[in-house]
Amino acid sequence: MDWNKDHIRETMLSLETAALKSAREKYLDYVSTARLDRSEPIENDEQAQAEVASDFAEALDDTLDDYVDKLDKLRTIDFGPKSEVSEGAVVKLSGKHFVISVSTGRFICHGQELMGISTMAPIYEAIEGARAGETVQFNGRDLTVEAVA
């Protein structure tokens, strides 16, 4: 497994930056439409809707913070060569490729489908420290660590 891990990091940063931008645009659109017009009398149902909108906007704000945290983490991870499963490794696990970094959806890099998993993911606990050729158990299933880079 010969990976250009700098390219993987840049791909992940690009995808997460695009997701942050999209989430920010949705947040701003939502907040702009959820404001009450203070120049007119406010009815009870409008007030209730505004409170629900405020709660939802706060949840969207938390999502924005999550994306910012992911981007910060991606910038600080050591993606150097690895011989065992640890943060910054690219792992082939039972035919699938994972990047140990931050959780992401599936993405294509170097013509391969990869997925980011964080060190907080339950599967990471099962594979942490494993080397190529070793078998680990997760949810009662045997998984083979085929390669670590």
HELIX and SHEET records of a PDB file:
HELIX    1   1 LYS A    5  ALA A   34  1                                  30    
HELIX    2   2 ASN A   44  THR A   76  1                                  33    
HELIX    3   3 PRO A  122  ILE A  127  1                                   6    
SHEET    1   A 6 ARG A 106  CYS A 109  0                                        
SHEET    2   A 6 GLN A 112  SER A 118 -1                                        
SHEET    3   A 6 LYS A  96  SER A 101  1                                        
SHEET    4   A 6 VAL A  90  LEU A  93 -1                                        
SHEET    5   A 6 ARG A 141  VAL A 148 -1                                        
SHEET    6   A 6 THR A 135  PHE A 138 -1                                        
END                                                                             
